[in-house]
């Protein structure tokens, strides 16, 4: 019984952990001036992070994208 509980806990944690570790960034492509939401921090120089940096939830990033001045254009 105890083994089943431990295995079940490990399986549950393996499915939940990636969701909890999600990061969202509001970025702007400097050539097109278009803003998007991405799950990884950009590594190229043509895409820059705008707003307050990293967000834990996609809904937070969507709200931030609506309020960032450079994304309103």
C-alpha positions in Angstrom: 0.0 0.0 0.0 2.8 2.4 0.9 4.6 1.7 -2.3 1.5 2.5 -4.4 1.1 5.8 -2.6 4.7 6.7 -3.2 4.5 5.8 -6.9 1.3 7.7 -7.3 2.8 10.8 -5.7 5.8 10.6 -8.0 3.6 10.3 -11.1 1.4 13.2 -10.0 4.4 15.4 -9.3 5.9 14.6 -12.8 2.7 15.9 -14.5 2.3 19.0 -12.2 5.9 20.2 -12.1 6.2 21.4 -15.7 3.0 23.4 -15.3 4.3 25.1 -12.2 7.6 25.9 -13.8 6.0 27.7 -16.8 7.4 31.2 -17.6 5.9 33.6 -20.0 7.5 36.7 -21.6 6.0 39.5 -23.6 8.4 40.2 -26.4 8.5 42.6 -29.4 10.1 41.8 -32.7 12.2 44.9 -33.5 11.7 44.6 -37.3 7.9 44.2 -37.3 7.2 46.0 -34.0 4.7 43.2 -33.3 4.3 41.9 -29.7 3.7 38.3 -28.8 3.8 36.0 -25.7 6.5 33.3 -25.6 7.4 30.6 -23.1 11.2 31.0 -23.4 13.3 34.0 -22.9 14.5 35.3 -26.3 18.2 34.8 -27.1 18.3 36.8 -30.3 18.9 40.5 -30.5 16.0 41.2 -32.9 13.5 40.2 -30.2 13.4 42.1 -27.0 11.5 41.5 -23.7 9.0 44.3 -23.0 7.0 45.0 -19.8 8.1 43.7 -16.4 10.0 40.6 -17.6 8.7 37.2 -16.7 5.2 36.2 -15.8 4.0 33.0 -14.0 0.7 32.8 -15.8 -0.2 33.3 -19.4 -3.2 35.5 -18.4 -0.8 37.8 -16.5 1.3 38.1 -19.7 -1.8 38.8 -21.8 -3.0 41.5 -19.4 0.5 43.1 -19.4 0.7 43.0 -23.2 -2.5 45.1 -23.4 -1.0 47.7 -21.0 2.5 48.0 -22.5 2.7 51.2 -24.5 5.0 49.8 -27.3 2.5 47.0 -27.9 -0.5 49.3 -28.4 0.7 50.5 -31.9 
